[in-house]
Every structure is written in C-alpha cells, then in structure tokens.
Amino acid sequence: MARTSAASKRTARRALDRRLPALTSLAAQAATPRGGWVRAIREALGMSAADLAVRMGVVESTVLRLEHQEQVRRIQLDTLERAADALGCDVVYALVPREPLEHRVEQQAMTRAREWFSLTRHSMALEDQAATSDVGEQQLHEQAAIIRDQPGLWRERDGA
C-alpha cells in the first residue's frame, strides 16, 4: 500500500476540519432517546414490535432484543441499519472530534518535539552548547514541523 504524502494528509485533515462544525452541532442535538432510536421511531409511527419484526423478516423477540441492545449501547451497526431501513430511516454515523484535527496533530507534534528536545538539551548542556530560550523555542517549533507528518507520531513511547 502506498504511503500518503504529508501534503495530502494535511489536505485531508483540513477538509474534515471544515465539515466538523456542522457535525458538532448535530451531535449536540442528537442525544439518544431514553429507550433508543429504534423504539422511539417505532412508537412515534404507531408501529408495534410485531409489525417491525414482520417488516424486518424476524420474530418479535428479535426486535425487542435489538431495542434493548441499542438501549445498552451493544447494538451492531448492520443490525441498526436493518431496523432503520424497515422504519424508513437512515443511520447517520460519525466520529465528532472534540477539537480540530489540525490542532490535535500540532499538539502531538509539539509533544514529540519537546521529548526530542529534552533529550538533546541535556547532552548539549554537557557540551556547553545549550541554546538560549528564544533559539530553543524556535528549534522546538522547527522540530515539530519536521515530525508532524512522519510515521509514528501517535505511537506510544516506552515509559510515556
């Protein structure tokens, strides 16, 4: 499989970041009803569990079980999609980042750069080559820019 270039990763992140405000707004409005969406929609339509079962080609106990599974957050997406289709609905599935993706990557790159810099700072001080704080901050940002799109940015470090 070909590796994705740094530029295309940034482009993809920025494209997703542009879509996130609408998803964030939707997520805030889309709290799951207490009994789950399947049951809420089914009951709002005036449809019995037995009626939904027939529409799905299953027995009534299967519908009751899937409603329970949704309520306890154990339902599988394909099962939810089958129920939604039988109810004339679509499943909307999204991961909504808590902050822009570009910001997350920048934070992680700075964390990795600080790790790198703390290792090199000690050896530079031993050699009486310690950088001034202004130069150190500049080097920190330069290092973060270098490692931002490299493989392993998110890899857990031993002892970290």
Backbone as numpy.savetxt, mean C-alpha at the origin, in Angstrom:
# Nx Ny Nz CAx CAy CAz Cx Cy Cz
13.57 -11.39 -16.15 12.73 -10.22 -16.15 13.62 -8.98 -16.15
13.30 -8.02 -17.00 14.10 -6.80 -17.09 13.86 -5.91 -15.88
14.92 -5.26 -15.44 14.80 -4.33 -14.31 14.19 -3.03 -14.80
13.41 -2.43 -13.92 12.80 -1.15 -14.23 13.80 -0.05 -13.97
13.90 0.91 -14.88 14.87 2.00 -14.72 14.43 2.92 -13.59
15.40 3.65 -13.05 15.12 4.60 -11.97 14.11 5.65 -12.43
14.26 6.13 -13.66 13.35 7.15 -14.17 11.93 6.61 -14.29
11.78 5.37 -14.75 10.44 4.83 -14.88 9.81 4.53 -13.52
10.64 4.19 -12.53 10.12 4.02 -11.17 9.59 5.34 -10.64
10.35 6.41 -10.83 9.91 7.73 -10.37 8.63 8.15 -11.09
8.58 7.91 -12.39 7.40 8.26 -13.18 6.18 7.49 -12.68
6.35 6.20 -12.40 5.24 5.39 -11.89 4.79 5.88 -10.52
5.75 6.20 -9.64 5.39 6.72 -8.31 4.61 8.01 -8.42
5.09 8.90 -9.27 4.42 10.20 -9.41 3.03 10.05 -10.01
2.88 9.12 -10.95 1.55 8.88 -11.54 0.58 8.35 -10.47
1.05 7.43 -9.64 0.21 6.94 -8.55 -0.09 8.04 -7.54
0.92 8.83 -7.22 0.73 9.93 -6.26 -0.35 10.90 -6.74
-0.43 11.14 -8.06 -1.47 12.04 -8.59 -2.87 11.46 -8.40
-2.98 10.13 -8.36 -4.29 9.48 -8.19 -4.71 9.34 -6.72
-3.75 9.47 -5.80 -4.03 9.19 -4.39 -5.03 10.11 -3.71
-5.07 11.41 -4.00 -6.05 12.24 -3.29 -7.49 11.73 -3.44
-7.86 11.31 -4.63 -9.22 10.79 -4.83 -9.43 9.50 -4.05
-8.42 8.63 -4.02 -8.54 7.39 -3.27 -8.61 7.64 -1.76
-7.84 8.60 -1.29 -7.85 8.93 0.13 -9.23 9.42 0.54
-9.82 10.25 -0.29 -11.17 10.76 -0.03 -12.18 9.61 -0.03
-12.07 8.73 -1.00 -12.97 7.58 -1.09 -12.81 6.67 0.12
-11.59 6.40 0.52 -11.34 5.52 1.67 -11.97 6.08 2.93
-11.92 7.40 3.09 -12.51 8.02 4.27 -14.03 7.87 4.29
-14.64 7.81 3.12 -16.10 7.70 3.02 -16.60 6.26 2.97
-15.72 5.31 2.73 -16.12 3.94 2.43 -15.98 2.99 3.62
-16.28 3.46 4.81 -16.21 2.57 5.97 -17.19 1.42 5.77
-16.74 0.22 6.04 -17.57 -0.97 5.85 -18.74 -0.95 6.83
-19.96 -1.20 6.34 -21.10 -1.28 7.26 -20.87 -2.39 8.29
-21.50 -2.26 9.42 -21.28 -3.19 10.54 -21.41 -4.66 10.15
-22.40 -5.00 9.37 -22.60 -6.39 8.95 -21.90 -6.76 7.67
-21.16 -5.81 7.07 -20.47 -6.05 5.81 -21.27 -5.51 4.64
-20.56 -5.31 3.53 -21.20 -4.75 2.34 -22.20 -5.70 1.70
-21.87 -6.99 1.63 -22.77 -7.94 0.97 -24.13 -7.92 1.64
-24.12 -8.06 2.95 -25.39 -8.07 3.69 -26.11 -6.73 3.57
-25.38 -5.63 3.70 -26.00 -4.30 3.62 -26.67 -4.08 2.27
-25.98 -4.41 1.18 -26.55 -4.24 -0.15 -27.71 -5.20 -0.37
-27.51 -6.46 0.03 -28.57 -7.46 -0.13 -29.85 -7.01 0.58
-29.71 -6.57 1.83 -30.88 -6.13 2.60 -31.49 -4.85 2.04
-30.65 -3.93 1.58 -31.16 -2.69 0.98 -31.95 -2.97 -0.29
-31.57 -4.02 -1.01 -32.30 -4.42 -2.21 -33.56 -5.22 -1.88
-33.70 -5.60 -0.61 -34.84 -6.43 -0.22 -34.67 -7.87 -0.66
-33.44 -8.31 -0.79 -33.14 -9.66 -1.27 -32.81 -10.54 -0.07
-33.38 -11.72 -0.05 -33.08 -12.66 1.03 -31.75 -13.37 0.74
-31.21 -13.98 1.78 -29.99 -14.77 1.60 -30.25 -15.92 0.63
-31.45 -16.49 0.69 -31.81 -17.59 -0.21 -31.84 -17.10 -1.66
-32.37 -15.88 -1.88 -32.41 -15.31 -3.23 -31.00 -15.08 -3.77
-30.14 -14.55 -2.92 -28.76 -14.31 -3.35 -28.07 -15.64 -3.65
-28.36 -16.64 -2.83 -27.76 -17.96 -3.05 -28.12 -18.50 -4.43
-29.38 -18.37 -4.82 -29.82 -18.84 -6.14 -29.07 -18.07 -7.23
-28.96 -16.76 -7.07 -28.28 -15.93 -8.07 -26.80 -16.29 -8.18
-26.21 -16.75 -7.06 -24.80 -17.14 -7.07 -24.59 -18.60 -7.43
-25.66 -19.39 -7.42 -25.53 -20.82 -7.71 -24.97 -21.60 -6.54
-25.28 -21.16 -5.32 -24.83 -21.83 -4.10 -26.02 -22.04 -3.18
-25.79 -22.66 -2.04 -26.87 -22.85 -1.07 -26.88 -21.65 -0.10
-28.01 -21.46 0.58 -28.18 -20.32 1.47 -27.11 -20.26 2.56
-26.73 -21.41 3.10 -25.71 -21.42 4.16 -24.37 -20.87 3.67
-24.10 -21.04 2.38 -22.86 -20.49 1.80 -22.91 -18.96 1.82
-24.06 -18.39 1.49 -24.21 -16.93 1.52 -24.05 -16.42 2.95
-24.67 -17.08 3.90 -24.56 -16.66 5.30 -23.11 -16.76 5.77
-22.42 -17.81 5.33 -21.01 -17.98 5.71 -20.14 -16.88 5.08
-20.38 -16.57 3.81 -19.57 -15.53 3.16 -19.85 -14.16 3.78
-21.08 -13.90 4.19 -21.38 -12.64 4.87 -20.63 -12.56 6.20
-20.59 -13.68 6.89 -19.84 -13.71 8.15 -18.35 -13.52 7.88
-17.84 -14.19 6.85 -16.42 -14.06 6.51 -16.06 -12.62 6.17
-16.96 -11.93 5.48 -16.70 -10.52 5.18 -16.70 -9.70 6.47
-17.65 -9.98 7.34 -17.77 -9.23 8.59 -16.52 -9.37 9.46
-15.92 -10.56 9.48 -14.71 -10.78 10.30 -13.43 -10.60 9.47
-13.58 -10.04 8.26 -12.45 -9.69 7.39 -11.63 -10.91 6.96
-12.32 -11.99 6.65 -11.65 -13.23 6.20 -12.15 -13.67 4.82
-12.90 -12.82 4.15 -13.45 -13.20 2.85 -12.37 -13.10 1.78
-12.43 -13.98 0.81 -11.50 -13.94 -0.31 -12.06 -13.00 -1.38
-11.15 -12.33 -2.08 -11.60 -11.36 -3.09 -12.45 -12.00 -4.18
-12.08 -13.19 -4.63 -12.87 -13.81 -5.70 -14.28 -14.13 -5.22
-14.44 -14.51 -3.96 -15.76 -14.78 -3.40 -16.56 -13.48 -3.30
-15.92 -12.43 -2.84 -16.57 -11.13 -2.74 -17.00 -10.64 -4.12
-16.17 -10.86 -5.12 -16.51 -10.46 -6.49 -17.72 -11.24 -7.02
-17.79 -12.52 -6.71 -18.96 -13.33 -7.14 -20.23 -12.81 -6.50
-20.17 -12.50 -5.20 -21.35 -11.97 -4.51 -21.72 -10.60 -5.07
-20.72 -9.77 -5.26 -20.98 -8.43 -5.80 -21.64 -8.52 -7.17
-21.14 -9.39 -8.02 -21.72 -9.56 -9.35 -23.18 -9.98 -9.25
-23.47 -10.91 -8.36 -24.85 -11.38 -8.17 -25.75 -10.27 -7.63
-25.17 -9.29 -6.96 -25.92 -8.15 -6.43 -25.94 -6.97 -7.40
-25.30 -7.13 -8.56 -25.23 -6.03 -9.53 -24.27 -4.94 -9.09
-23.21 -5.35 -8.40 -22.22 -4.40 -7.87 -20.82 -4.74 -8.40
-19.91 -3.81 -8.21 -18.50 -4.02 -8.51 -17.72 -3.92 -7.22
-16.65 -4.69 -7.12 -15.73 -4.59 -5.98 -14.68 -3.56 -6.35
-14.46 -2.62 -5.47 -13.41 -1.62 -5.66 -12.34 -1.94 -4.64
-11.14 -2.24 -5.14 -10.04 -2.69 -4.29 -8.86 -1.76 -4.51
-8.33 -1.23 -3.44 -7.17 -0.34 -3.56 -6.37 -0.34 -2.28
-5.09 -0.13 -2.41 -4.23 0.18 -1.26 -4.06 1.69 -1.29
-4.34 2.34 -0.19 -4.28 3.79 -0.14 -3.13 4.18 0.78
-2.01 4.62 0.20 -0.87 5.02 1.03 -1.24 6.18 1.97
-0.67 6.16 3.15 -0.94 7.19 4.15 -0.22 8.50 3.82
0.78 8.43 2.96 1.52 9.62 2.53 1.97 9.36 1.09
2.34 10.42 0.36 2.75 10.22 -1.03 3.91 9.22 -1.15
3.86 8.40 -2.17 4.88 7.38 -2.39 6.26 8.02 -2.58
6.31 9.12 -3.30 7.59 9.79 -3.54 8.21 10.22 -2.20
7.40 10.69 -1.28 7.88 11.09 0.04 8.42 9.89 0.81
7.70 8.77 0.74 8.15 7.54 1.42 9.52 7.10 0.92
9.70 7.14 -0.39 10.98 6.72 -0.98 12.09 7.68 -0.55
11.79 8.98 -0.57 12.80 9.96 -0.15 13.19 9.73 1.32
12.21 9.48 2.18 12.51 9.21 3.60 13.39 7.98 3.75
13.06 6.92 3.03 13.83 5.69 3.13 15.25 5.89 2.60
15.38 6.63 1.52 16.72 6.91 0.98 17.54 7.71 1.98
16.92 8.68 2.64 17.63 9.45 3.66 18.04 8.57 4.83
17.16 7.65 5.23 17.49 6.72 6.32 18.71 5.89 5.93
18.70 5.35 4.72 19.83 4.54 4.26 21.09 5.39 4.14
20.95 6.62 3.67 22.11 7.51 3.54 22.69 7.82 4.92
21.82 8.03 5.91 22.32 8.29 7.27 23.08 7.07 7.81
22.56 5.87 7.52 23.26 4.65 7.94 24.65 4.60 7.30
24.69 4.85 5.99 25.96 4.84 5.27 26.89 5.91 5.83
26.33 7.12 6.03 27.14 8.24 6.48 27.68 8.02 7.90
26.88 7.40 8.77 27.37 7.17 10.13 28.54 6.20 10.14
28.53 5.24 9.21 29.65 4.31 9.11 30.91 5.00 8.59
30.73 5.86 7.57 31.90 6.51 6.99 32.39 7.67 7.86
31.49 8.33 8.57 31.88 9.46 9.42 32.89 9.04 10.49
32.65 7.87 11.07 33.56 7.38 12.12 34.97 7.16 11.57
35.05 6.49 10.42 36.37 6.23 9.86 37.04 7.52 9.38
36.26 8.47 8.88 36.84 9.75 8.45 37.36 10.53 9.64
36.66 10.48 10.76 37.12 11.18 11.96 38.42 10.58 12.47
38.52 9.27 12.39 39.76 8.61 12.81 40.94 9.07 11.97
40.67 9.37 10.71 41.72 9.81 9.80 41.82 11.34 9.76
41.15 12.01 10.71 41.14 13.47 10.81 40.65 14.11 9.51
39.62 13.50 8.91 39.03 14.00 7.66 37.54 14.28 7.84
37.10 14.56 9.06 35.68 14.77 9.32 35.17 15.96 8.52
33.99 15.82 7.94 33.39 16.88 7.15 32.68 17.88 8.06
32.59 19.12 7.61 31.82 20.11 8.36 30.35 19.74 8.26
29.52 20.30 9.13 28.10 19.93 9.12 27.43 20.32 7.81
27.81 21.46 7.21 27.22 21.86 5.93 27.59 20.87 4.83
28.85 20.51 4.77 29.31 19.55 3.77 28.68 18.19 4.05
28.60 17.82 5.32 28.00 16.55 5.69 26.54 16.45 5.26
25.78 17.52 5.45 24.37 17.52 5.04 24.25 17.43 3.52
25.12 18.12 2.82 25.13 18.05 1.36 25.46 16.63 0.91
26.47 16.03 1.53 26.85 14.66 1.18 25.72 13.69 1.49
25.04 13.93 2.58 23.91 13.07 2.96 22.84 13.09 1.88
22.48 14.27 1.41 21.47 14.39 0.35 21.96 13.79 -0.97
23.23 13.99 -1.27 23.79 13.41 -2.49 23.75 11.88 -2.43
24.11 11.32 -1.29 24.08 9.87 -1.14 22.65 9.34 -1.24
21.71 10.06 -0.63 20.30 9.65 -0.71 19.84 9.63 -2.17
20.23 10.63 -2.95 19.85 10.69 -4.36 20.45 9.52 -5.14
21.66 9.11 -4.76 22.31 7.99 -5.44 21.60 6.68 -5.16
21.23 6.45 -3.90 20.67 5.14 -3.53 19.15 5.07 -3.63
18.50 6.19 -3.91 17.04 6.25 -3.92 16.39 5.17 -4.77
16.89 4.94 -5.94 16.25 3.99 -6.86 17.06 2.72 -7.08
18.00 2.45 -6.18 18.79 1.24 -6.31 18.07 0.07 -5.66
18.31 -1.14 -6.16 17.74 -2.33 -5.52 18.19 -2.41 -4.06
17.35 -2.91 -3.21 17.71 -3.11 -1.82 17.37 -1.95 -0.91
16.74 -0.91 -1.45 16.40 0.26 -0.63 15.54 -0.13 0.57
14.67 -1.10 0.38 13.72 -1.49 1.44 14.14 -2.76 2.17
15.25 -3.33 1.79 15.71 -4.56 2.43 16.05 -4.29 3.89
15.59 -5.15 4.77 15.88 -5.02 6.19 17.36 -5.27 6.41
17.97 -4.49 7.25 19.38 -4.64 7.57 19.52 -5.46 8.85
20.57 -6.23 8.96 20.84 -6.98 10.20 21.04 -5.99 11.33
20.38 -6.26 12.45 20.52 -5.41 13.62 19.76 -4.11 13.52
18.98 -3.93 12.44 18.22 -2.68 12.29 16.81 -2.85 12.76
